[in-house]
Amino acid sequence: MTNIYVPNIEKNVPKYNKWTELVSKMEVGDSVLFPNYSKTRAFKAALNAKGHKHYGQSVSDGFRIWRES
C-alpha cells in the first residue's frame, strides 16, 4: 500500500504580502521610492487590488509612486 499525503484544507487563513501590508498603512498623498520603474509592478498591483488610484513619476534617485485615493 502506498502512503499518499493528503493535506488538510484550512479556511480563513490571511495571506501575507509585504506590498499589501505597506499599502494598508499608506494615507492619501504618501509615496514610496523605488530604485527603478521595473521594481514597481507588485506594489502597483497591490494598490489596484485595494482600489487605490496612484501616480508614478521618474525622479533623480529612482521612481516614485504616490497614493492618490
Sequence and secondary structure as in RCSB ss.txt:
>XXXX:A:sequence
MTNIYVPNIEKNVPKYNKWTELVSKMEVGDSVLFPNYSKTRAFKAALNAKGHKHYGQSVSDGFRIWRES
>XXXX:A:secstr
           S     HHHHHHHH  TT EEEESSGGGGHHHHHHHHHTT  EEEEEETTEEEEEE  
